[in-house]
Each structure stands twice: as C-alpha cells, then as structure tokens.
Amino acid sequence: MFMFHCCFAAQIEVKALSFYLDENAGKSILSGNVEVKKEKDILKSDKLIIYMDKNKKPIKYEAMQNAKFEIYLEDKIYKGSGDRFIYNVVKDTYEIDGNAIINEITTNKQIYGDKIVIDRKKNTYLVESKNKNPIRFVFDVEQK
C-alpha cells in the first residue's frame, strides 16, 4: 500500500494500492482502495487525482469511482457519496457531481441532487438538478 504525506495548514494522509506521478502535468493519480484523511475528514474512492501548483502543493482533489466521504463542518458531521467528489483547496469548496447525496448525521437531514456544492468560507450550499429531475430534501419535523 502506498502512503503519501504532504503538509499545508493541516497534514493530509493518502493511502492507495497504486500511485502515478506526472510532475510535468502537476498531477498524481492514485487508484485502488484510495483513502484521504485530513484531520477528521475522510474521503474514499477507487480513483483519485491530485492536482498540484508549481510548488507541488495540492490545489484540488478529484475522487471518482465509488466516491464516499465524511466531513466535519463546525459542529456537524456529513456523510455522503456521488459519482465524482472534488475538493478545491484554494476556494475551500466541496463539489459532489452525479447522484449526489449528503446526510447530516445528527439530525438525519438528507439532500439529493445531481450536483451539490458546499462553500466552507461563505458557509453556503448549492443544490442543482439536471433533466428537470427534482432535488430532494428529507428531514424530520417535531410533533407537539
């Protein structure tokens, strides 16, 4: 198993069965049981591309093929999945594309859509749908 450590603000640990680095293109391709950990956040997929700047610091992570995640935002835990999961380091945004699902664990609130974008800096959420399919929100309402 390959382990890749890089440091910027917080340590990130990446595990995979296969690793390919193209320094000229500024990207690494990892495959096979890929797992990325940053503090409490975890991202798992079958394939991951890490895009780097000219100083070889990661600027974007793109997980595909069975992408699943667990993210901690403020005091909430979110678990979800999608066809593709992108973490933009510079913008501090998460984007889930295709069959996007997010479940807020504590309250069991769920969001379904074709695309979900979470902006951590602005504390905003965008949910979009394609082909006129409705987005869905599922949540419990307290009864009195």
N, C-alpha and C positions, 0 to 999 in steps of 0.2 A: 504494500500500500504506500502511495506517495503522500507525503505531508509537505505543505508549502506554507511558510510563515512570512508575513510581511507586516511591517509596523507603520501606522499613521494614526494618530489620535488614540486608537484602541487596537489591540492585537487581534489579528484575524488568523484563524487556523483553517486550512483547506485540506481535505483528505480525498483521495481518488485512487482508482486502480491504474489509470493511465494518465500521463501528462505530456503535453507537447507545447513547446515554447517557440514562438517566432518573434525574436527581438526586433527584426526589421519592421514587421507589421504592428508591433506593440500589443501582442495578444498571446494569451495562454489558453490552451484547450485541454480541459480535463474531462475524463469520462469514466464511467463505471463506479457506482455507489458514491457519488460525489456528495460531500458534506462540507458546508461552510459554517463556521461559528465565529460570531463577533459578540463578545460579552454574552448575553443570554440569547441573542437572536440565532436561529438555526435555519439554514436553507439546505434542502436535499434535492438532488436530481440525478438523472442518468448522464447528463452532459452539461458542462459549464464553460463559458468563455469569459475570461477576464481581460478587459481592455485596459491598457496602461498608457500613461503620458510619457513624454520624452525622458523623464526622470525615473521611469519604471515604477511609478506609483499607480495602483489601481484607481481607475476613474469610473468604471462601470462593470457590473457583474451581470451576465445574462445566462440564466438557467433554463434549460428546456428538457423535454422528455421526462415526464413524471415529476414536475417541479412541485415541491411541497415546502411550506415554511411555517415558522413560529416566530413572531416578532413581538417585542415588548415596547409599547408606546405609552409613556407616562405610567399610569398605574393599571394598564390594561394589557391582556395577553390576546394576541390574534393568531389563529391558525388558519391555514388556507392552502389552496392549490390553484393551478392553472396550467395552460399549455406552455406558457413562457412567463418567466418572472425576471424582471430587470430591477437591479438596484443601482441608481445613479448616485455615486459617491459625492460628486460636486454639488448637485442640486439637493441631495438628501431626500430622494423620492423613491418609492416602490411602485412598480407598474406590473400588474398581472394581466396578461393578454390571453384570450381564448378560454372559455369555460372557467372564468374567474369566480372563485368562492372565497369568502372571508367569514370566519366565525369568531366573534368576540366571546371568549370562553366564560368569563364571569357571568354575563347577562344572557348568554346564548343568542345574541343578536347575530343574524346572518345576512350577508349581502351576496347576491348572484348577479352576474352580468358578463358581457363579452370582454369588457376592459374596466379595470379598477386602478385608479392612481391615487396614492397616498403621498401627500407632501408634508414631510415632518417639520420643515421650517415654518410653513404657513399654517400647519395644523388643519389641512383641508383634505377632503375626499371627493373624488370624481368617479362616477359610475356611468358607463356607457353601454349601449346595446346596438347590435347591428341587425340588419334584415328585419326591422320592425318587431323583433322579439323583445318583450318587456323585461326590464330589470326587476329584481325581486328583493324585498326586504322582509325578513321574518324576525319577529320579536314578540315577547310576552307582554301582556298588559295586565297590570294589577287589578284584581277584582275587589270591590269593597262590600 
